[in-house]
Amino acid sequence: MKKQILGLVATVAIAAMAAVPASAHRQWMMPSSTVLSGDDVWVAVDAAVSNDLFYFEHQPLRLDAVKAWAPDGTEVTIENKATGRYRSTFDVHLTQKGTYRIASVADMLMGSYDLNGKTERLPRGTTTANLAERVPAGATNVKTAEANNRNEIFVTVGEPTTTLFKPTGKGIELVPVTHPNDLIAGEAATFQFLLDGKPAADLPVTVIPGGIRYRDQLGEMHLKTGADGKVEISWAEPGMYWLNVTTPQAGGEEGAPPPIARRASYVTTLEVLAP
């Protein structure tokens, strides 16, 4: 049974967990600043899942998978971690000049199996390592797909650098034509998105400005990547923006097992400065 299940994992397509569930809760990380100066500076980060962007009213974001990297690629310690009722917080000590990456990358398995005449979902938290123990004895028609969810932010000390944007080749990744820490209101920015290391065409891109609790309209922009994986975004005004890129989700009946298809998700928070 174990050999059969692991063989299926090796042959199915990779998929990804959607960052925005049906309830419209959105996960995000927000730094105290995205552009800093000095030789010994810190950034504080709030992390949560909420309806109103950048407000704490639903649940904290788990910090288990959050890591940070300095401009030279070395991993930086996440300090002063704390998780409360509605948000998590942590600090990062920025001792190098250039652009830092702070990210949470989650890998899991989606899928289903048949047992006693019913089709059941794989439980949340299933991975390739624990798949065999998560599928009950006697299960048949096991279908799985790997899920990848990337949530990251960028913080720059001094001049922006691009050394940390080398793709890993897994999931959706951002390649900056315009640097994410060099965004100005009234100016268009261009980002390229890769899917498993290759330019990803026709991916839906959603951009929402913060502060939605204080306006009647969500104010979101719905865009798509071009054939080269690039998308151009015009910033109407300064402020914090939430950006989400996903592979299209296959339709299906509510409550049905997830389709076995290629899915991936990417989330970032961007700060747009005044001209």
C-alpha positions in Angstrom: 0.0 0.0 0.0 2.8 2.5 0.9 4.6 1.8 -2.3 1.4 2.3 -4.3 0.7 5.6 -2.7 4.2 7.0 -3.0 4.2 6.0 -6.7 1.1 8.1 -7.3 2.8 11.1 -5.6 5.7 10.8 -8.0 3.5 10.8 -11.1 0.7 13.3 -10.4 1.0 17.0 -11.4 2.0 19.5 -8.7 -0.8 21.7 -7.4 -1.0 24.5 -4.9 -3.2 25.6 -2.0 -5.2 28.8 -2.7 -4.3 31.8 -0.6 -7.8 33.2 -0.6 -10.5 30.8 0.6 -14.2 31.2 -0.1 -14.7 33.3 3.0 -12.4 36.0 1.6 -10.0 35.8 4.5 -6.6 36.9 3.2 -3.2 36.1 4.7 -0.6 38.8 4.8 2.6 40.1 6.4 3.2 43.8 6.8 6.6 45.3 7.7 6.9 48.5 9.8 8.8 49.9 6.8 10.0 48.6 3.4 12.8 51.1 2.8 15.3 52.0 5.6 18.7 53.6 6.0 21.5 53.2 8.5 24.1 50.6 9.6 22.1 48.9 12.4 18.4 48.9 11.9 15.4 46.6 12.6 12.1 45.9 11.0 9.0 44.7 12.8 6.5 42.6 11.0 2.8 42.0 11.7 1.3 38.8 10.3 -2.3 37.8 10.2 -5.3 36.4 8.3 -8.2 38.8 8.0 -11.1 40.2 6.0 -10.0 43.8 6.2 -6.5 44.0 4.9 -3.9 44.9 7.5 -6.3 44.9 10.4 -6.4 42.2 13.1 -9.9 40.7 13.4 -9.7 37.0 12.4 -6.7 34.9 13.3 -2.9 35.1 13.5 -0.6 33.8 10.8 1.5 30.9 12.0 5.2 31.6 12.2 6.5 28.0 12.0 7.6 28.4 8.3 8.6 32.1 8.3 12.3 32.7 7.5 14.4 35.7 6.4 17.4 36.0 4.2 20.0 38.8 4.0 21.1 40.4 0.7 24.1 38.0 0.5 21.7 35.0 0.7 22.5 34.0 4.3 19.6 33.2 6.6 18.8 35.7 9.3 17.3 34.9 12.7 13.6 35.7 13.2 13.6 37.4 16.6 11.1 38.2 19.3 8.4 36.0 17.9 5.0 36.2 19.5 1.5 35.0 18.6 -1.6 36.5 20.0 -5.3 36.0 19.5 -5.5 38.0 16.2 -2.0 38.5 15.0 1.6 37.3 15.1 4.6 39.6 15.3 8.4 39.3 15.0 11.5 41.4 14.4 14.4 41.1 11.9 17.8 42.7 12.5 19.0 44.3 9.3 22.8 44.5 9.4 23.6 44.5 5.7 22.9 47.0 2.9 20.5 45.8 0.2 17.3 43.9 -0.1 16.1 41.3 2.4 13.5 38.6 1.7 11.1 37.5 4.5 8.9 34.6 3.5 6.7 31.7 4.5 6.6 28.9 2.0 4.2 26.0 2.7 4.2 22.7 0.9 1.5 20.1 1.4 -0.5 17.5 -0.4 -4.1 17.9 -1.7 -6.1 14.9 -2.9 -8.7 12.3 -2.2 -9.3 8.5 -1.8 -12.2 6.1 -1.9 -13.2 4.1 1.2 -16.4 2.2 1.9 -18.2 3.6 -1.1 -17.4 7.2 -0.3 -14.8 9.7 -1.6 -12.9 11.4 1.2 -10.5 14.3 1.2 -6.9 14.0 2.5 -6.7 15.6 5.9 -5.1 19.1 6.3 -1.4 18.8 7.0 -0.8 15.8 4.7 2.7 15.8 3.2 4.7 13.4 1.1 6.4 12.2 4.3 3.3 11.3 6.2 1.0 10.4 3.3 1.1 6.7 3.9 -0.1 7.0 7.5 -2.8 9.5 6.5 -4.5 7.1 4.0 -6.6 4.5 5.8 -6.0 0.8 5.1 -8.3 -0.4 2.4 -8.5 2.9 0.6 -8.5 2.9 -3.2 -8.3 5.4 -6.1 -5.8 7.6 -4.2 -5.3 10.8 -6.0 -2.8 13.4 -4.8 -1.2 16.7 -5.9 1.5 18.7 -4.2 0.5 22.1 -3.0 2.8 25.2 -2.7 1.8 28.5 -1.1 4.3 31.4 -1.0 3.8 34.5 1.1 6.7 36.9 1.1 7.7 40.5 1.6 10.9 42.5 0.8 12.7 45.1 2.9 15.6 47.2 1.6 18.4 49.0 3.5 20.0 51.7 1.3 20.0 50.9 -2.4 17.8 48.0 -3.7 19.6 44.8 -4.8 18.3 41.8 -6.8 20.6 39.0 -5.5 17.7 37.3 -3.7 15.4 37.0 -6.7 17.1 34.0 -8.2 14.2 31.5 -8.8 14.1 28.2 -7.0 12.0 26.7 -9.8 9.1 25.7 -7.5 5.7 27.3 -7.4 4.9 30.9 -8.4 7.9 33.3 -7.9 8.3 37.0 -8.6 11.1 38.3 -10.9 11.3 42.1 -10.5 11.4 44.1 -13.7 10.5 46.9 -11.4 12.0 46.4 -7.9 9.3 45.8 -5.3 10.9 48.4 -3.0 11.0 51.1 -5.7 7.3 51.7 -6.3 6.0 55.3 -6.8 2.4 56.5 -7.0 1.5 57.6 -10.5 4.2 55.4 -12.1 3.6 51.9 -13.6 5.5 48.9 -12.3 6.2 45.7 -14.2 6.6 42.3 -12.5 7.3 39.0 -14.1 5.9 35.8 -12.5 7.4 32.3 -13.1 5.6 29.0 -12.5 8.1 26.3 -11.7 10.9 28.4 -13.2 9.2 29.3 -16.5 7.3 32.4 -17.5 3.6 31.9 -16.5 1.0 33.2 -19.0 -2.6 34.1 -18.2 -2.3 33.9 -14.4 -4.9 36.0 -12.6 -3.4 38.8 -10.6 -5.4 40.6 -7.8 -4.2 43.9 -6.3 -6.0 45.5 -3.4 -5.1 48.7 -1.6 -5.1 48.6 2.2 -7.6 50.5 4.3 -10.7 48.8 2.9 -12.6 49.1 6.2 -12.8 52.8 5.6 -14.3 52.8 2.1 -17.4 51.4 0.4 -15.6 49.8 -2.6 -12.9 47.2 -2.3 -10.9 49.1 -5.0 -9.3 45.9 -6.3 -7.6 45.5 -9.7 -8.0 42.3 -11.6 -5.2 41.7 -14.1 -3.5 38.8 -16.0 0.0 38.0 -16.8 1.0 38.2 -20.5 2.6 35.5 -22.6 6.0 36.3 -21.0 4.6 36.1 -17.5 4.7 39.9 -17.1 2.0 42.2 -15.7 2.0 46.0 -15.5 0.4 47.7 -12.5 -0.4 51.4 -12.2 -0.6 52.7 -8.6 -3.3 55.4 -8.2 -2.1 56.6 -4.8 0.6 55.9 -2.1 0.0 53.3 0.6 0.2 49.5 1.3 -1.1 47.1 -1.3 -1.8 43.4 -1.2 -1.0 41.4 -4.3 -2.1 37.8 -5.0 -1.3 35.6 -8.0 -2.8 32.2 -8.4 -3.2 29.5 -11.0 -6.8 29.3 -12.1 -8.9 27.0 -10.0 -11.0 24.3 -11.7 -14.7 24.5 -11.0 -16.6 21.8 -9.1 -19.4 21.1 -6.7 -19.2 22.5 -3.2 -17.8 19.9 -0.8 -16.4 17.8 -3.6 -12.8 16.5 -3.4 -10.2 18.9 -4.9 -9.5 18.4 -8.6 -6.1 17.0 -9.5 -4.8 19.9 -11.5 -1.8 22.3 -11.4 -2.4 25.0 -8.9 -0.1 27.5 -7.1 -0.4 30.7 -5.1 1.7 33.8 -4.4 1.1 36.6 -1.9 3.1 39.8 -1.1 2.6 43.1 0.5 3.9 46.2 -1.3 4.5 49.8 -0.2 3.9 52.5 -2.8 5.5 55.8 -1.9 4.4 59.3 -2.8 6.2 61.0 -5.7 
